[in-house]
Amino acid sequence: MQSEDIQSAFVAFAARQGYALAPPDPLLSRDPTLLFTNSTIVPHKAAILRGDRIRPCAQVQSCFRANAPEDLPYAFTMLGLLAEAAHLPRVLRDTARFLESHAFPADGRLLAIMCAEDADLMDAWNDLVDDPLMSVRFVPSVQGITRWRYGEGDRLFGRGLSMFWSAPRASTHIGCDVGCGCGRFQVLGTVIVVGNEAQGSSYVEAAFGLEGLRATRCRGEYFALPEYDQITRTLVALGRDRAGAQSFARNVLAASQLVAAGCVPASRGAGHVLRRIIRRMDATGIAALEGRGLLDPATAARIKEDLAAENNSRERRISAARRFVSARDGTVTPDDLRGTFGLTDEAVRSLLEAVESTVGR
């Protein structure tokens, strides 16, 4: 299924279940504590911190996480449901039913991991246990799996469950389990009861990544999704190794999302994140993708402009460093060059070898 298909199915499903569709936040966050909108709860954070009443609503939100693990995309879309905590059984039921009926491979299982201390979550889940494709496992409190703290100053506390897709194949090794990295288990999303202790209010939020749902049909391989695979194949055909091509695809698609959101390369803030991503790429790869219609012209122009500026800056720094070395008659250390001129290890090595070669002649 394509992203648009799952998104449309989710919006229609949520409407049938009585959830109002809430407007998304910009990708470049309006929250002064964030650079990017990184989850479906961000548009509602101010209301939750105030302890406002919130009617059940659905959310389709473009997100960006600059610290995403290497096997996950930086840019993605999240689908979410939000209501006051009294609606926990309803939100959990609707989340599980959507995952099972609209975006879940028929040959897998849905596994929920929760803490046995959370009786309300356990009771809500027990209403679903008649389904043979759903199972639950109880674990101690684990940050990021059954417990969360977020909001400025950790003002909001979350307790909940994490949902995983479990492939039907047998274990590939002893100890195969959630988090082992073999690919048998893939995290889909979470259902979290969010508490605001200061206001005495609580809410329930279910959230799952759209790309993650699509990846269950590729055995959990995000890089097998067409938008990544096309770029990877193009670069591999040009002689690049597969891992490097996949990393390039991840970076270029992230840059595309940020440029489309109005982000401009800069020395700080969101623009600095974009600049770091751009400088992991190269003009040759960008030209290849642009020539095959895999990169929109606006993003290509922005990337090439910043890469050219970096190249000019690097050449100026190398020239200045060369003069610096010559003036000191070979008494310069590599650390001097890295610290003073911001050169990479490779640039420092090449410069010193060139200087030594000149002196030898």
C-alpha positions, 0 to 999 in steps of 0.5 A, spaced: 500 500 500 502 507 498 502 512 503 496 516 500 492 509 501 493 508 508 492 515 510 486 516 506 484 509 510 486 512 516 482 518 516 476 515 513 476 509 519 477 515 524 471 519 522 466 513 522 469 511 529 467 519 531 474 522 531 474 529 529 480 530 524 485 535 527 489 540 523 497 538 523 502 543 525 508 545 521 514 541 520 518 546 522 515 547 529 512 553 533 514 550 539 520 554 542 522 547 545 523 544 539 526 545 532 521 540 528 514 537 530 516 530 532 510 526 534 502 527 533 502 530 540 506 536 539 500 540 536 496 538 542 501 539 547 499 546 549 492 544 551 495 538 555 499 543 559 493 547 560 489 541 562 484 543 557 478 538 555 480 535 548 474 531 544 476 525 541 480 527 535 485 524 529 491 527 527 495 526 520 502 529 522 509 530 518 514 529 523 522 529 523 527 526 528 534 528 527 536 523 532 533 517 528 537 511 529 540 509 522 535 504 520 529 509 520 528 515 516 529 522 519 522 524 516 516 520 516 508 521 517 505 519 524 497 517 524 494 518 531 488 518 535 487 523 542 482 523 547 481 524 554 484 518 558 476 516 560 476 514 552 482 509 553 478 502 552 476 506 545 482 508 543 486 502 544 480 498 541 480 503 535 488 503 534 488 495 534 482 494 529 485 499 524 492 496 524 489 489 523 484 491 518 487 496 514 495 496 514 497 489 517 499 483 513 495 477 514 501 473 516 503 477 522 501 478 529 500 484 533 504 484 540 503 489 545 508 490 551 506 493 557 507 493 564 503 489 569 502 495 574 498 498 569 491 495 570 487 500 566 491 498 560 491 491 562 483 491 562 483 495 556 487 490 552 483 484 555 477 486 551 481 484 545 484 478 547 479 473 543 483 475 537 488 470 535 493 475 532 494 479 538 498 477 544 501 481 550 507 481 554 508 484 561 515 487 562 517 491 568 517 499 567 522 501 561 523 508 559 521 508 551 517 502 551 512 502 557 514 509 560 515 516 557 517 523 560 516 529 555 514 536 555 519 542 557 522 540 564 518 533 564 512 536 566 508 530 562 508 523 564 506 517 560 505 510 561 503 505 556 504 500 551 508 499 545 505 495 539 510 491 535 509 487 528 511 480 529 513 476 522 511 469 522 517 466 520 521 462 526 526 465 530 533 466 527 537 465 533 537 463 540 534 469 544 530 472 538 526 477 541 524 485 541 530 489 540 534 484 538 535 487 531 534 481 527 528 484 523 523 479 526 520 484 530 518 491 528 515 497 532 509 500 529 507 505 535 504 506 542 498 507 546 500 512 552 496 515 557 499 522 558 498 525 565 499 532 567 500 532 574 500 539 575 493 540 572 490 533 575 488 531 568 490 525 563 489 523 556 490 517 552 494 518 545 495 512 540 500 514 535 504 510 529 508 511 523 505 511 516 512 508 513 512 503 519 506 500 517 508 500 509 514 497 511 511 491 515 509 488 508 517 489 506 519 484 512 520 491 516 525 493 511 524 501 510 529 501 505 525 496 501 520 502 500 519 504 493 521 511 494 528 509 498 529 503 493 529 507 487 534 512 489 538 506 492 538 502 485 540 508 481 546 509 486 548 502 486 548 502 478 553 508 478 558 503 482 556 505 490 556 500 495 549 498 497 549 501 505 552 508 502 547 508 497 541 507 502 544 512 507 544 517 501 537 515 500 535 517 507 539 523 507 536 526 500 529 524 502 530 528 509 533 534 505 527 534 500 522 534 506 525 540 510 526 544 503 519 543 502 517 545 509 521 552 508 528 550 511 534 553 509 541 551 510 544 555 516 549 555 522 544 554 527 537 551 529 533 547 524 537 550 518 544 547 521 540 540 521 539 541 514 546 543 512 549 537 516 544 532 512 546 536 505 554 535 507 553 528 507 551 528 500 555 529 494 554 533 487 555 527 483 549 523 486 545 529 486 546 530 479 544 522 477 538 523 481 535 529 478 537 527 471 532 521 473 527 525 475 528 522 483 529 529 486 525 535 485 528 541 482 527 546 488 531 541 493 536 539 488 538 546 487 538 548 494 543 542 495 547 543 490 548 551 492 550 549 499 555 543 497 558 549 492 558 554 498 562 548 502 566 546 497 569 554 496 569 554 503 574 548 504 578 550 498 579 557 502 581 554 508 586 549 505 589 554 501 590 558 508 592 552 511 597 551 506 600 558 507 600 557 515 604 550 514 609 553 509 610 559 514 612 555 520 617 550 516 614 544 518 613 545 525 605 544 525 601 538 528 595 535 525 591 538 531 593 545 529 590 544 522 584 541 524 583 546 530 585 552 526 582 551 519 576 546 521 579 541 516 577 533 516 583 528 517 583 526 510 584 534 508 589 534 513 593 528 511 593 530 504 595 537 505 601 535 509 603 529 504 603 535 499 607 539 503 612 534 504 613 532 497 614 539 495 620 540 500 623 533 498 623 536 491 
